[in-house]
């Protein structure tokens, strides 16, 4: 069974657990079922596989120790990265959602090792405390962060640390507080000293938006 099949199997098992637990526990959030399905959707795989394809060649040139995935949700990015990078690299999944740790461990069961970590904390606060220990900083959901917080991370990082950030022009969702009208505008907002890669990827046809990605230092 490959890692993708294992992930889907784990997702189905967790959905079954939510359903069974909800029969007796009124505190179980049934909406998590849809959230989990969304986290392993084709759209999520497409954007994360794009990230890994473009980022890994730059990582292979570096002597890496630690990667931070901010707003990591349930850890799909870390799973796809681990398939391409050595087991000695620490991958830190950071998310403020208190259930992201529990669900992430459940979904990645059998696919991750001891150097893939889940941390429940506000991404900005955690990075301020740990940014000097990071070599690569990834954020695939900058639309959910204040623009000043995103910029602060790029300013605090070590000069040669790589960032890989994704954003979009999907303005309509209320939770999207930091969107951009173009790829160039998104790149400019990051205030990097050097851009290694920038590109855009069409979102789902029904939503009519573009996802942007910038890799640089």
N, CA, C and O of each residue as an XYZ file, in Angstrom:
868
protein
N       0.841     -1.190      0.000
C       0.000      0.000      0.000
C       0.885      1.252      0.000
O       1.746      1.395      0.868
N       0.682      2.162     -0.965
C       1.500      3.363     -1.017
C       0.980      4.419     -0.042
O      -0.068      4.244      0.580
N       1.732      5.520      0.082
C       1.391      6.513      1.096
C       0.017      7.139      0.856
O      -0.686      7.473      1.810
N      -0.371      7.301     -0.413
C      -1.669      7.914     -0.705
C      -2.809      6.983     -0.304
O      -3.811      7.426      0.258
N      -2.657      5.718     -0.588
C      -3.667      4.744     -0.191
C      -3.770      4.666      1.327
O      -4.864      4.559      1.879
N      -2.616      4.722      1.998
C      -2.609      4.705      3.461
C      -3.316      5.924      4.023
O      -4.073      5.817      4.988
N      -3.075      7.087      3.422
C      -3.727      8.314      3.866
C      -5.239      8.206      3.724
O      -5.969      8.558      4.650
N      -5.720      7.726      2.581
C      -7.162      7.596      2.367
C      -7.770      6.591      3.358
O      -8.855      6.816      3.895
N      -7.064      5.498      3.588
C      -7.554      4.504      4.542
C      -7.658      5.113      5.938
O      -8.653      4.914      6.634
N      -6.632      5.853      6.342
C      -6.654      6.495      7.658
C      -7.780      7.517      7.763
O      -8.432      7.629      8.801
N      -8.007      8.269      6.669
C      -9.083      9.263      6.665
C     -10.438      8.587      6.848
O     -11.270      9.059      7.623
N     -10.660      7.485      6.140
C     -11.931      6.761      6.286
C     -12.094      6.216      7.698
O     -13.189      6.263      8.260
N     -11.016      5.703      8.271
C     -11.084      5.195      9.646
C     -11.420      6.307     10.632
O     -12.173      6.091     11.582
N     -10.863      7.496     10.409
C     -11.154      8.601     11.325
C     -12.587      9.088     11.131
O     -13.243      9.458     12.104
N     -13.076      9.096      9.915
C     -14.472      9.450      9.677
C     -15.403      8.470     10.382
O     -16.418      8.871     10.952
N     -15.058      7.191     10.341
C     -15.857      6.169     11.028
C     -15.840      6.413     12.537
O     -16.861      6.268     13.210
N     -14.672      6.785     13.059
C     -14.560      7.063     14.494
C     -15.425      8.260     14.886
O     -16.101      8.225     15.914
N     -15.408      9.315     14.075
C     -16.234     10.491     14.368
C     -17.715     10.112     14.398
O     -18.452     10.526     15.294
N     -18.139      9.331     13.423
C     -19.552      8.913     13.358
C     -19.927      8.088     14.589
O     -20.946      8.355     15.226
N     -19.118      7.098     14.922
C     -19.441      6.238     16.062
C     -19.412      7.035     17.369
O     -20.281      6.861     18.223
N     -18.420      7.900     17.523
C     -18.295      8.675     18.753
C     -19.449      9.662     18.901
O     -19.886      9.940     20.018
N     -19.944     10.191     17.788
C     -21.020     11.180     17.845
C     -22.337     10.600     18.364
O     -23.220     11.349     18.782
N     -22.474      9.284     18.340
C     -23.693      8.650     18.842
C     -23.846      8.842     20.353
O     -24.959      8.877     20.879
N     -22.707      8.964     21.038
C     -22.734      8.999     22.501
C     -22.138     10.279     23.083
O     -22.343     10.586     24.257
N     -21.411     11.011     22.273
C     -20.730     12.210     22.766
C     -21.226     13.444     22.013
O     -20.863     13.638     20.853
N     -22.048     14.282     22.650
C     -22.606     15.457     21.953
C     -21.556     16.507     21.603
O     -21.827     17.417     20.819
N     -20.370     16.389     22.171
C     -19.311     17.369     21.898
C     -18.538     17.077     20.619
O     -17.738     17.904     20.182
N     -18.761     15.926     20.015
C     -18.059     15.582     18.777
C     -18.563     16.474     17.641
O     -19.770     16.604     17.433
N     -17.648     17.072     16.925
C     -17.968     17.997     15.841
C     -18.107     17.223     14.530
O     -17.110     16.819     13.931
N     -19.350     17.020     14.090
C     -19.573     16.262     12.858
C     -19.067     17.007     11.627
O     -18.794     16.386     10.600
N     -18.940     18.315     11.717
C     -18.428     19.081     10.583
C     -16.966     18.744     10.277
O     -16.464     19.045      9.194
N     -16.301     18.124     11.231
C     -14.910     17.702     10.986
C     -14.841     16.674      9.864
O     -13.818     16.551      9.191
N     -15.919     15.946      9.668
C     -15.924     14.936      8.600
C     -15.689     15.583      7.254
O     -14.865     15.115      6.468
N     -16.419     16.672      6.983
C     -16.226     17.387      5.723
C     -14.843     18.006      5.664
O     -14.209     18.011      4.609
N     -14.365     18.532      6.794
C     -13.038     19.140      6.869
C     -11.959     18.131      6.490
O     -11.034     18.460      5.747
N     -12.072     16.922      6.988
C     -11.094     15.874      6.692
C     -11.154     15.489      5.215
O     -10.118     15.309      4.575
N     -12.362     15.364      4.676
C     -12.495     15.059      3.250
C     -11.857     16.143      2.392
O     -11.202     15.847      1.393
N     -12.050     17.405      2.786
C     -11.447     18.507      2.057
C      -9.923     18.449      2.104
O      -9.251     18.791      1.132
N      -9.388     18.015      3.236
C      -7.929     18.021      3.426
C      -7.216     17.003      2.549
O      -6.013     17.126      2.322
N      -7.936     15.995      2.051
C      -7.323     14.980      1.176
C      -7.930     15.032     -0.229
O      -7.865     14.056     -0.976
N      -8.518     16.173     -0.578
C      -9.161     16.322     -1.882
C      -8.117     16.433     -2.994
O      -6.935     16.656     -2.733
N      -8.570     16.274     -4.228
C      -7.674     16.422     -5.376
C      -7.065     17.816     -5.416
O      -5.892     17.966     -5.760
N      -7.841     18.836     -5.069
C      -7.341     20.204     -5.080
C      -6.180     20.380     -4.107
O      -5.186     21.032     -4.426
N      -6.313     19.790     -2.912
C      -5.234     19.875     -1.932
C      -3.986     19.145     -2.418
O      -2.873     19.649     -2.269
N      -4.167     17.966     -2.997
C      -3.015     17.239     -3.522
C      -2.337     18.014     -4.647
O      -1.109     18.067     -4.713
N      -3.128     18.610     -5.527
C      -2.563     19.342     -6.662
C      -1.681     20.492     -6.197
O      -0.565     20.655     -6.690
N      -2.168     21.291     -5.255
C      -1.395     22.454     -4.809
C      -0.171     22.047     -4.006
O       0.874     22.691     -4.101
N      -0.289     20.975     -3.210
C       0.859     20.530     -2.402
C       1.895     19.808     -3.258
O       3.094     19.960     -3.027
N       1.456     19.028     -4.236
C       2.408     18.365     -5.129
C       3.153     19.395     -5.972
O       4.337     19.218     -6.259
N       2.486     20.452     -6.364
C       3.135     21.556     -7.072
C       4.220     22.172     -6.207
O       5.325     22.440     -6.678
N       3.901     22.393     -4.943
C       4.886     22.945     -4.006
C       6.110     22.046     -3.903
O       7.242     22.519     -4.006
N       5.888     20.762     -3.703
C       7.001     19.828     -3.537
C       7.838     19.762     -4.805
O       9.067     19.748     -4.737
N       7.186     19.723     -5.959
C       7.910     19.651     -7.239
C       8.858     20.836     -7.416
O       9.993     20.661     -7.861
N       8.404     22.026     -7.076
C       9.207     23.228     -7.294
C      10.203     23.488     -6.172
O      11.272     24.048     -6.412
N       9.862     23.085     -4.941
C      10.713     23.403     -3.790
C      11.861     22.426     -3.605
O      12.977     22.841     -3.292
N      11.612     21.137     -3.792
C      12.611     20.116     -3.460
C      13.947     20.315     -4.173
O      14.983     20.100     -3.545
N      13.987     20.715     -5.458
C      15.303     20.937     -6.084
C      16.162     21.951     -5.349
O      17.383     21.799     -5.316
N      15.572     22.973     -4.764
C      16.339     23.950     -3.996
C      16.784     23.364     -2.657
O      17.865     23.685     -2.163
N      15.952     22.508     -2.075
C      16.303     21.900     -0.787
C      17.465     20.929     -0.940
O      18.293     20.803     -0.038
N      17.530     20.250     -2.064
C      18.579     19.257     -2.270
C      19.962     19.892     -2.357
O      20.973     19.207     -2.201
N      20.010     21.198     -2.605
C      21.294     21.905     -2.676
C      21.757     22.385     -1.310
O      22.889     22.845     -1.165
N      20.880     22.279     -0.293
C      21.175     22.853      1.014
C      21.441     21.771      2.051
O      21.010     20.627      1.905
N      22.157     22.155      3.098
C      22.354     21.275      4.246
C      21.266     21.604      5.263
O      21.451     22.476      6.112
N      20.141     20.914      5.180
C      18.961     21.275      5.954
C      18.904     20.535      7.287
O      19.358     19.399      7.420
N      18.332     21.223      8.257
C      18.105     20.609      9.560
C      16.625     20.606      9.915
O      16.122     19.622     10.457
N      15.919     21.700      9.614
C      14.554     21.820     10.103
C      13.670     22.619      9.152
O      14.070     23.658      8.628
N      12.452     22.106      8.943
C      11.442     22.755      8.108
C      10.226     23.058      8.968
O       9.796     22.219      9.759
N       9.675     24.252      8.815
C       8.430     24.612      9.485
C       7.330     24.760      8.453
O       7.483     25.493      7.475
N       6.214     24.061      8.668
C       5.035     24.205      7.816
C       3.987     24.936      8.654
O       3.403     24.357      9.570
N       3.754     26.203      8.337
C       2.826     27.016      9.115
C       1.403     26.847      8.581
O       1.191     26.726      7.375
N       0.435     26.840      9.497
C      -0.936     26.579      9.072
C      -1.046     25.221      8.416
O      -1.644     25.074      7.351
N      -0.459     24.228      9.067
C      -0.221     22.921      8.437
C      -1.472     22.073      8.276
O      -1.458     21.088      7.537
N      -2.561     22.441      8.959
C      -3.798     21.671      8.921
C      -3.499     20.256      9.407
O      -3.067     20.086     10.547
N      -3.717     19.238      8.578
C      -3.532     17.868      9.047
C      -2.266     17.210      8.492
O      -2.108     15.993      8.582
N      -1.375     18.006      7.924
C      -0.040     17.494      7.630
C       0.215     16.951      6.247
O       1.216     16.266      6.038
N      -0.669     17.237      5.275
C      -0.454     16.697      3.929
C       0.862     17.173      3.329
O       1.571     16.385      2.703
N       1.202     18.453      3.507
C       2.458     18.970      2.951
C       3.650     18.201      3.494
O       4.559     17.840      2.746
N       3.644     17.949      4.807
C       4.771     17.230      5.407
C       4.857     15.797      4.889
O       5.952     15.263      4.712
N       3.718     15.183      4.649
C       3.704     13.822      4.109
C       4.352     13.784      2.729
O       5.187     12.920      2.459
N       3.975     14.715      1.855
C       4.525     14.731      0.503
C       6.000     15.117      0.505
O       6.778     14.601     -0.298
N       6.387     16.018      1.398
C       7.805     16.378      1.511
C       8.641     15.190      1.969
O       9.726     14.946      1.440
N       8.134     14.456      2.949
C       8.907     13.340      3.508
C       9.184     12.275      2.462
O      10.174     11.550      2.564
N       8.334     12.174      1.472
C       8.559     11.214      0.396
C       9.770     11.583     -0.455
O      10.305     10.739     -1.174
N      10.212     12.868     -0.375
C      11.264     13.355     -1.251
C      12.550     13.745     -0.523
O      13.595     13.866     -1.163
N      12.505     13.944      0.789
C      13.690     14.402      1.517
C      14.111     13.367      2.540
O      13.339     12.472      2.887
N      15.332     13.492      3.020
C      15.912     12.501      3.914
C      15.244     12.439      5.278
O      14.625     13.409      5.715
N      15.365     11.304      5.950
C      14.732     11.116      7.254
C      15.384     11.910      8.374
O      14.839     11.986      9.475
N      16.551     12.505      8.106
C      17.248     13.245      9.162
C      16.684     14.647      9.348
O      16.987     15.294     10.351
N      15.874     15.138      8.412
C      15.333     16.495      8.483
C      14.085     16.514      9.365
O      13.178     15.703      9.182
N      14.045     17.445     10.321
C      12.857     17.634     11.146
C      11.816     18.433     10.361
O      12.144     19.442      9.738
N      10.565     17.981     10.393
C       9.462     18.729      9.798
C       8.481     19.078     10.913
O       7.939     18.192     11.575
N       8.259     20.370     11.113
C       7.397     20.844     12.187
C       6.084     21.353     11.600
O       6.067     22.370     10.906
N       4.987     20.652     11.876
C       3.662     21.088     11.463
C       3.080     21.966     12.559
O       2.843     21.501     13.673
N       2.850     23.233     12.243
C       2.392     24.198     13.248
C       1.001     24.697     12.877
O       0.805     25.220     11.781
N       0.035     24.540     13.779
C      -1.325     24.991     13.517
C      -1.992     25.348     14.839
O      -1.777     24.681     15.851
N      -2.800     26.402     14.826
C      -3.456     26.856     16.049
C      -4.671     26.012     16.416
O      -5.154     26.084     17.546
N      -5.167     25.217     15.480
C      -6.334     24.368     15.736
C      -5.950     23.257     16.707
O      -5.081     22.447     16.387
N      -6.573     23.193     17.886
C      -6.175     22.190     18.872
C      -6.403     20.748     18.429
O      -5.802     19.830     18.988
N      -7.269     20.535     17.427
C      -7.493     19.173     16.936
C      -6.582     18.801     15.769
O      -6.567     17.650     15.334
N      -5.826     19.771     15.263
C      -4.964     19.463     14.120
C      -3.915     18.418     14.475
O      -3.573     17.571     13.649
N      -3.404     18.475     15.705
C      -2.407     17.516     16.174
C      -3.002     16.111     16.174
O      -2.442     15.184     15.590
N      -4.148     15.971     16.840
C      -4.770     14.650     16.970
C      -5.156     14.062     15.613
O      -4.844     12.907     15.322
N      -5.829     14.852     14.789
C      -6.284     14.347     13.495
C      -5.106     14.117     12.556
O      -5.080     13.136     11.814
N      -4.129     15.025     12.590
C      -2.951     14.856     11.746
C      -2.217     13.560     12.036
O      -1.829     12.841     11.115
N      -2.027     13.260     13.312
C      -1.374     12.001     13.677
C      -2.177     10.799     13.185
O      -1.617      9.796     12.743
N      -3.515     10.923     13.272
C      -4.372      9.827     12.830
C      -4.288      9.623     11.316
O      -4.207      8.489     10.845
N      -4.309     10.722     10.557
C      -4.290     10.607      9.102
C      -2.929     10.142      8.585
O      -2.851      9.441      7.576
N      -1.867     10.531      9.271
C      -0.522     10.174      8.809
C       0.004      8.895      9.454
O       1.172      8.551      9.275
N      -0.825      8.200     10.188
C      -0.406      6.963     10.852
C       0.157      5.981      9.826
O      -0.491      5.663      8.828
N       1.371      5.509     10.089
C       2.003      4.554      9.187
C       2.760      5.192      8.043
O       3.351      4.489      7.224
N       2.751      6.548      7.972
C       3.438      7.221      6.871
C       4.506      8.196      7.346
O       5.299      8.676      6.535
N       4.547      8.500      8.645
C       5.503      9.493      9.140
C       6.452      8.847     10.146
O       6.210      7.737     10.619
N       7.535      9.556     10.465
C       8.486      9.020     11.421
C       8.625      9.968     12.604
O       7.859     10.923     12.735
N       9.602      9.703     13.463
C       9.742     10.454     14.703
C      10.199     11.885     14.491
O      10.158     12.687     15.424
N      10.632     12.222     13.288
C      11.084     13.596     13.043
C      10.036     14.433     12.304
O      10.340     15.512     11.797
N       8.805     13.929     12.248
C       7.674     14.722     11.784
C       6.852     15.084     13.008
O       6.283     14.209     13.661
N       6.787     16.375     13.322
C       6.183     16.834     14.572
C       4.913     17.633     14.310
O       4.799     18.309     13.287
N       3.963     17.556     15.230
C       2.759     18.377     15.204
C       2.767     19.287     16.426
O       2.909     18.822     17.557
N       2.614     20.587     16.188
C       2.691     21.581     17.250
C       1.425     22.426     17.213
O       1.110     23.027     16.185
N       0.701     22.477     18.320
C      -0.515     23.268     18.395
C      -0.205     24.620     19.015
O      -0.098     24.754     20.234
N      -0.063     25.613     18.157
C       0.266     26.962     18.611
C       0.007     27.939     17.465
O       0.054     27.564     16.293
N      -0.264     29.181     17.814
C      -0.369     30.220     16.808
C       0.935     30.289     16.020
O       2.016     30.377     16.603
N       0.830     30.249     14.685
C       2.024     30.157     13.834
C       2.971     31.325     14.034
O       4.187     31.141     14.093
N       2.409     32.549     14.142
C       3.265     33.720     14.291
C       4.048     33.670     15.600
O       5.244     33.963     15.627
N       3.368     33.298     16.685
C       4.043     33.235     17.987
C       5.118     32.162     17.999
O       6.213     32.375     18.520
N       4.802     31.011     17.423
C       5.777     29.912     17.415
C       7.005     30.286     16.593
O       8.133     29.986     16.984
N       6.786     30.941     15.457
C       7.914     31.313     14.617
C       8.800     32.358     15.280
O      10.021     32.310     15.133
N       8.212     33.297     16.003
C       9.007     34.297     16.708
C       9.928     33.616     17.715
O      11.063     34.050     17.912
N       9.443     32.549     18.354
C      10.226     31.825     19.354
C      11.262     30.898     18.726
O      12.300     30.633     19.333
N      10.996     30.402     17.519
C      11.831     29.335     16.951
C      12.470     29.669     15.611
O      13.135     28.816     15.023
N      12.289     30.873     15.122
C      12.684     31.174     13.744
C      14.189     31.004     13.507
O      14.602     30.706     12.387
N      14.994     31.185     14.519
C      16.442     31.027     14.358
C      16.852     29.571     14.201
O      17.991     29.285     13.830
N      15.942     28.654     14.477
C      16.248     27.227     14.353
C      15.704     26.615     13.069
O      15.829     25.409     12.856
N      15.098     27.440     12.208
C      14.495     26.950     10.983
C      15.431     27.165      9.787
O      16.209     28.118      9.758
N      15.344     26.279      8.820
C      16.069     26.434      7.559
C      15.116     26.728      6.400
O      15.478     27.399      5.433
N      13.889     26.212      6.517
C      12.880     26.389      5.472
C      11.551     26.695      6.152
O      11.171     26.035      7.119
N      10.849     27.705      5.637
C       9.560     28.095      6.197
C       8.523     28.013      5.080
O       8.664     28.654      4.038
N       7.486     27.223      5.309
C       6.435     26.994      4.320
C       5.109     27.488      4.884
O       4.788     27.264      6.051
N       4.356     28.159      4.037
C       2.998     28.554      4.417
C       2.132     28.511      3.171
O       2.323     29.300      2.245
N       1.182     27.589      3.149
C       0.306     27.444      1.980
C      -1.027     28.144      2.179
O      -1.927     27.993      1.353
N      -1.176     28.909      3.257
C      -2.470     29.549      3.546
C      -2.276     30.966      4.073
O      -2.873     31.341      5.081
N      -1.445     31.752      3.397
C      -1.193     33.120      3.851
C      -2.456     33.968      3.796
O      -2.525     35.012      4.444
N      -3.459     33.533      3.030
C      -4.709     34.300      2.959
C      -5.431     34.358      4.303
O      -6.304     35.202      4.510
N      -5.063     33.459      5.214
C      -5.688     33.437      6.538
C      -4.880     34.212      7.583
O      -5.275     34.268      8.748
N      -3.761     34.806      7.183
C      -2.905     35.546      8.114
C      -2.906     37.032      7.776
O      -3.049     37.418      6.616
N      -2.745     37.853      8.798
C      -2.580     39.272      8.556
C      -1.314     39.513      7.721
O      -0.292     38.864      7.941
N      -1.385     40.440      6.770
C      -0.249     40.724      5.901
C       0.985     41.117      6.699
O       2.101     40.741      6.340
N       0.797     41.867      7.774
C       1.937     42.299      8.598
C       2.609     41.112      9.283
O       3.826     41.116      9.470
N       1.831     40.098      9.658
C       2.408     38.910     10.298
C       3.231     38.098      9.297
O       4.296     37.581      9.634
N       2.735     37.992      8.081
C       3.489     37.292      7.036
C       4.801     38.009      6.774
O       5.855     37.380      6.681
N       4.733     39.317      6.657
C       5.924     40.115      6.402
C       6.911     40.024      7.556
O       8.122     39.991      7.338
N       6.400     39.983      8.790
C       7.272     39.873      9.962
C       8.109     38.602      9.905
O       9.294     38.626     10.238
N       7.512     37.503      9.492
C       8.240     36.236      9.404
C       9.379     36.334      8.398
O      10.484     35.857      8.661
N       9.118     36.948      7.250
C      10.178     37.067      6.239
C      11.289     38.000      6.698
O      12.436     37.850      6.277
N      10.960     38.962      7.559
C      11.968     39.893      8.052
C      12.807     39.296      9.181
O      13.975     39.650      9.337
N      12.220     38.395      9.966
C      12.921     37.823     11.112
C      13.794     36.626     10.750
O      14.731     36.300     11.479
N      13.498     35.974      9.639
C      14.232     34.755      9.297
C      15.708     35.055      9.034
O      16.081     36.192      8.744
N      16.539     34.016      9.141
C      17.943     34.167      8.802
C      18.070     34.478      7.302
O      17.246     34.020      6.510
N      19.097     35.255      6.903
C      19.172     35.738      5.514
C      19.099     34.662      4.446
O      18.522     34.897      3.384
N      19.672     33.480      4.693
C      19.696     32.452      3.657
C      18.618     31.381      3.832
O      18.585     30.404      3.084
N      17.741     31.564      4.817
C      16.635     30.620      4.980
C      15.673     30.753      3.810
O      15.366     31.861      3.369
N      15.200     29.617      3.311
C      14.269     29.601      2.188
C      12.842     29.722      2.697
O      12.471     29.080      3.680
N      12.050     30.540      2.034
C      10.616     30.522      2.294
C       9.900     30.028      1.042
O      10.355     30.249     -0.080
N       8.780     29.360      1.254
C       7.899     28.929      0.174
C       6.484     29.237      0.633
O       5.915     28.508      1.445
N       5.917     30.320      0.110
C       4.599     30.778      0.539
C       3.626     30.710     -0.634
O       3.976     31.008     -1.776
N       2.403     30.311     -0.321
C       1.319     30.324     -1.297
C       0.240     31.308     -0.854
O      -0.057     31.431      0.334
N      -0.335     32.000     -1.823
C      -1.460     32.894     -1.593
C      -2.424     32.767     -2.752
O      -2.303     31.846     -3.560
N      -3.376     33.673     -2.848
C      -4.330     33.591     -3.956
C      -5.083     34.898     -4.138
O      -4.912     35.851     -3.378
N      -5.920     34.915     -5.168
C      -6.798     36.051     -5.428
C      -8.258     35.662     -5.186
O      -9.169     36.179     -5.832
N      -8.455     34.750     -4.250
C      -9.803     34.267     -3.904
C     -10.348     35.198     -2.823
O     -10.244     34.903     -1.633
N     -10.925     36.312     -3.237
C     -11.282     37.382     -2.313
C     -12.581     37.129     -1.544
O     -12.765     37.681     -0.460
N     -13.468     36.318     -2.075
C     -14.827     36.259     -1.526
C     -14.975     35.595     -0.157
O     -15.797     36.068      0.627
N     -14.232     34.523      0.192
C     -14.451     33.933      1.525
C     -14.133     34.928      2.640
O     -13.134     35.644      2.580
N     -14.987     34.962      3.645
C     -14.820     35.909      4.746
C     -13.524     35.653      5.507
O     -12.925     36.580      6.053
N     -13.094     34.400      5.542
C     -11.883     34.052      6.288
C     -10.600     34.457      5.558
O      -9.515     34.402      6.137
N     -10.718     34.861      4.300
C      -9.547     35.266      3.519
C      -9.297     36.758      3.743
O      -9.923     37.614      3.118
N      -8.369     37.040      4.648
C      -8.114     38.427      5.051
C      -6.868     39.013      4.395
O      -6.521     40.170      4.634
N      -6.194     38.212      3.566
C      -4.930     38.657      2.978
C      -4.788     38.057      1.580
O      -4.080     37.069      1.388
N      -5.468     38.666      0.608
C      -5.431     38.178     -0.770
C      -4.829     39.249     -1.680
O      -4.678     40.406     -1.289
N      -4.490     38.832     -2.908
C      -3.795     39.735     -3.836
C      -4.391     39.608     -5.226
O      -4.940     38.565     -5.582
N      -4.283     40.660     -6.002
C      -4.868     40.681     -7.336
C      -3.969     40.046     -8.393
O      -4.434     39.717     -9.484
N      -2.687     39.872     -8.078
C      -1.766     39.305     -9.064
C      -0.604     38.608     -8.370
O      -0.341     38.838     -7.189
N       0.088     37.753     -9.120
C       1.270     37.077     -8.608
C       2.355     38.083     -8.254
O       3.003     37.952     -7.216
N       2.557     39.074     -9.094
C       3.587     40.085     -8.829
C       3.293     40.855     -7.536
O       4.206     41.176     -6.776
N       2.024     41.145     -7.299
C       1.651     41.853     -6.071
C       1.930     40.987     -4.844
O       2.402     41.481     -3.820
N       1.636     39.698     -4.957
C       1.912     38.769     -3.855
C       3.410     38.686     -3.599
O       3.844     38.756     -2.449
N       4.206     38.540     -4.653
C       5.659     38.477     -4.507
C       6.194     39.740     -3.830
O       7.016     39.658     -2.917
N       5.734     40.884     -4.270
C       6.202     42.150     -3.705
C       5.895     42.259     -2.226
O       6.681     42.835     -1.473
N       4.761     41.715     -1.795
C       4.355     41.804     -0.389
C       5.302     41.059      0.544
O       5.357     41.361      1.736
N       6.051     40.085      0.015
C       6.923     39.252      0.850
C       8.273     39.909      1.126
O       8.984     39.496      2.042
N       8.633     40.923      0.347
C       9.868     41.692      0.571
C      11.105     40.795      0.623
O      11.925     40.917      1.533
N      11.238     39.905     -0.340
C      12.388     39.001     -0.389
C      13.588     39.688     -1.032
O      13.435     40.635     -1.804
N      14.776     39.203     -0.708
C      15.980     39.731     -1.350
C      16.251     39.029     -2.676
O      16.892     39.595     -3.562
N      15.757     37.784     -2.814
C      15.946     37.056     -4.066
C      14.814     36.057     -4.243
O      14.462     35.336     -3.310
N      14.247     36.017     -5.442
C      13.191     35.058     -5.762
C      13.759     33.946     -6.628
O      14.326     34.210     -7.689
N      13.608     32.703     -6.182
C      14.066     31.554     -6.956
C      12.993     31.076     -7.939
O      13.293     30.634     -9.048
N      11.748     31.179     -7.503
C      10.643     30.696     -8.337
C       9.380     31.462     -7.971
O       9.144     31.770     -6.803
N       8.571     31.765     -8.983
C       7.216     32.255     -8.737
C       6.328     31.741     -9.854
O       6.754     31.643    -11.005
N       5.102     31.416     -9.511
C       4.183     30.879    -10.500
C       2.773     30.891     -9.971
O       2.534     31.180     -8.798
N       1.842     30.573    -10.845
C       0.436     30.512    -10.452
C      -0.175     29.219    -10.955
O       0.297     28.626    -11.924
N      -1.224     28.794    -10.287
C      -1.901     27.547    -10.604
C      -3.399     27.804    -10.522
O      -3.864     28.328     -9.510
N      -4.168     27.457    -11.544
C      -5.617     27.679    -11.477
C      -6.244     26.851    -10.356
O      -5.911     25.680    -10.172
N      -7.153     27.475     -9.612
C      -7.910     26.754     -8.605
C      -9.026     25.948     -9.263
O      -9.106     25.892    -10.490
N      -9.886     25.324     -8.462
C     -11.019     24.581     -9.033
C     -11.863     25.485     -9.920
O     -12.091     26.649     -9.590
N     -12.323     24.957    -11.034
C     -13.057     25.762    -12.011
C     -14.267     26.447    -11.399
O     -14.594     27.575    -11.768
N     -14.928     25.783    -10.477
C     -16.146     26.338     -9.878
C     -15.856     27.589     -9.051
O     -16.727     28.445     -8.894
N     -14.633     27.699     -8.522
C     -14.298     28.819     -7.649
C     -13.631     29.982     -8.385
O     -13.630     31.108     -7.887
N     -13.068     29.721     -9.561
C     -12.534     30.781    -10.419
C     -11.525     31.682     -9.701
O     -11.746     32.883     -9.550
N     -10.421     31.085     -9.264
C      -9.335     31.874     -8.679
C      -8.006     31.233     -9.045
O      -7.964     30.104     -9.535
N      -6.920     31.962     -8.805
C      -5.570     31.454     -9.040
C      -4.825     31.350     -7.725
O      -4.938     32.219     -6.861
N      -4.064     30.278     -7.584
C      -3.176     30.128     -6.424
C      -1.782     30.581     -6.840
O      -1.293     30.209     -7.907
N      -1.153     31.374     -6.005
C       0.182     31.885     -6.273
C       1.198     31.171     -5.377
O       0.874     30.754     -4.264
N       2.429     31.036     -5.878
C       3.505     30.495     -5.048
C       4.806     31.226     -5.338
O       5.150     31.481     -6.493
N       5.521     31.556     -4.275
C       6.815     32.226     -4.385
C       7.812     31.482     -3.502
O       7.528     31.192     -2.340
N       8.987     31.176     -4.064
C      10.094     30.557     -3.317
C      11.263     31.501     -3.392
O      11.603     31.972     -4.477
N      11.893     31.793     -2.262
C      13.018     32.706     -2.284
C      13.669     32.846     -0.925
O      13.384     32.079     -0.005
N      14.548     33.834     -0.804
C      15.243     34.086      0.448
C      15.116     35.578      0.808
O      15.634     36.011      1.837
